[in-house]
Amino acid sequence: MKEVYLNGDFLPEIEAKVSVFDRGFLLGDGVYEVIPVYDGRSFQLRGHLERLQSSLDGVRMKNPLTNAEWQAMIEQLIERNDGGNQSLYLQVTRGAAPRDHLFPQGVTPTIFAMSNLLHPVEEKYKKHGIAAITLPDIRWHNCNIKAITLLPNSLLKQQALEAGAQEALLIRDGYLTEGATSNAYVVINGTIYTSPKDEKVLPGITREVVIALAAKSGIPLLEQGVTLSDLKHADEVWVSSSTKEVLPVTLLDGNKVGSGIPGPVWQQIDVLYQHYKKDVATWH
Ligand SMILES: Cc1ncc(COP(=O)(O)O)c(C=O)c1O
């Protein structure tokens, strides 16, 4: 039986209960993180904890734990769920209080963490790429906050699935922002473009790794938005996230991207990413 963490305790998942008055349940008032674990070790933990802090700041919640406390809890949770490869989910909500839009005073936040199996990235997607469709970015104006309020993302992802695609690429004011569950990249004439870090995109941890790897290996990368037309004529399109790593998009709105197979710049980044994952796992 899997164990979860809830408000200071580790317990079997079936025994974990939260109040129906929790503001996460009633108002979607909370933030979260998803952290991959390889061979029992969390990947890019510092980046995830920094982003958690920034999400908490964004919704005006105090961080209930220090980074050392988060780390100790995470290490225990990994161990209690048998190490190996996991996908850790952390969530902090403002806590349980009579339903009101205004923030309650003196309420204890709800801290929850669980571990799920981290499924390996499907080989067929790495070999042939994924399909994506473009959709209007219907989300709010604080996409840099990793809020649990994911209804727009869920609607967009479902729409992509129903169109036979694996991801939705989102367009706001004529520009590509990111995917419904990923950051997005476009390669034009050998240069990688990805949206700048602002309130229109989530500052992805995988995105940071991609940027660092590109810089280290001299692959030109610009944190600059691209238009829908640039996207449609790009040589390569990719998406990235902690659990899916970096995946090539080879079919966009039913049309081939470039030559319709994963491109050379993606291949290069993927090799670097896989090496980096191994290196970090050994010294982390
Ligand atoms: C909207 C959105 N953008 C980007 C990402 C990628 O972020 P990360 O690389 O930190 O997983 C995610 C991950 O779930 C996401 O939901």
The ligand as an SDF file (V2000), in Angstrom:
LIG
                    3D

 16 16  0  0  0  0  0  0  0  0999 V2000
    1.3620   24.5650  -18.0050 C   0  0  0  0  0  0  0  0  0  0  0  0
    2.6900   23.9120  -17.7840 C   0  0  0  0  0  0  0  0  0  0  0  0
    3.7880   24.4840  -18.3260 N   0  0  0  0  0  0  0  0  0  0  0  0
    5.0140   23.9360  -18.1810 C   0  0  0  0  0  0  0  0  0  0  0  0
    5.1800   22.7530  -17.4750 C   0  0  0  0  0  0  0  0  0  0  0  0
    6.5680   22.1580  -17.3500 C   0  0  0  0  0  0  0  0  0  0  0  0
    7.1150   22.4110  -16.0900 O   0  0  0  0  0  0  0  0  0  0  0  0
    8.2210   21.4480  -15.4480 P   0  0  0  0  0  0  0  0  0  0  0  0
    9.3060   21.3290  -16.4550 O   0  0  0  0  0  0  0  0  0  0  0  0
    8.6330   22.1510  -14.2330 O   0  0  0  0  0  0  0  0  0  0  0  0
    7.5320   20.1410  -15.1970 O   0  0  0  0  0  0  0  0  0  0  0  0
    4.0810   22.1360  -16.8860 C   0  0  0  0  0  0  0  0  0  0  0  0
    4.2730   20.9020  -16.1130 C   0  0  0  0  0  0  0  0  0  0  0  0
    3.3600   20.2800  -15.6760 O   0  0  0  0  0  0  0  0  0  0  0  0
    2.8090   22.7300  -17.0410 C   0  0  0  0  0  0  0  0  0  0  0  0
    1.7210   22.1790  -16.4890 O   0  0  0  0  0  0  0  0  0  0  0  0
  1  2  1  0
  2  3  1  0
  2 15  2  0
  3  4  2  0
  4  5  1  0
  5  6  1  0
  5 12  2  0
  6  7  1  0
  7  8  1  0
  8  9  2  0
  8 10  1  0
  8 11  1  0
 12 13  1  0
 12 15  1  0
 13 14  2  0
 15 16  1  0
M  END
$$$$
